[in-house]
């Protein structure tokens, strides 16, 4: 058994809330509402990835859900289907949980992949994302002023054939194209990515190097850790800090 001692005479600063979750209080196609428990727990953030997966995930958050016809007019509000995502995010905000919006697609384990392919037009994909930001933060298309701060481009692009079917180079190009479009249109938000499966993933460093070389916006570096020991979390966090310093992103958040 380990002993933890706290020296109350030493003030080191506030403790960061560490009880953020994946998703919001609603589940089962709005059948279950856990808003009371979210409020009681003081959940600070809910990340919008794999929402309602695997059943019902075709209606929420993902780019192909919000913009179902990629050939449609990107500037026409009628091209967007915000209905279920609106209700889902409204419930989060109502209980004090801030959405951490993942721009991309839900994981696909099935042998036939439908939505994790590289978009056929990276620029248009970025413009779609920018309009989604405008809907939730600026009231565009009968939208809201939710003040969503974090906008994460994709999830686990290094998990080939489950989260991304393209090449590493194609994913980097997608980020380098889309991130400036989103950030330039909405300079007050934070844009980043890319929720790599682990911080040591080779693509993570390749992506950071490309972002640095091309001067693309990157406010936060997000990564996962499928780990079982506290020491592994410490080592991963230190490795992330090393990478950010190596490429001159000391001021970026490691999430």
Secondary structure as UniProt FT lines:
FT   TURN            8..9
FT   STRAND          21..22
FT   STRAND          26..27
FT   TURN            28..31
FT   STRAND          32..33
FT   HELIX           35..41
FT   STRAND          45..47
FT   TURN            51..56
FT   HELIX           57..59
FT   HELIX           63..66
FT   TURN            70..71
FT   TURN            74..75
FT   HELIX           77..79
FT   HELIX           83..94
FT   TURN            95..96
FT   STRAND          98..103
FT   HELIX           122..138
FT   TURN            140..142
FT   STRAND          150..153
FT   TURN            157..158
FT   TURN            161..163
FT   HELIX           168..185
FT   TURN            187..188
FT   STRAND          190..196
FT   TURN            199..200
FT   HELIX           202..214
FT   STRAND          220..223
FT   HELIX           230..246
FT   TURN            247..248
FT   TURN            250..251
FT   STRAND          253..254
//
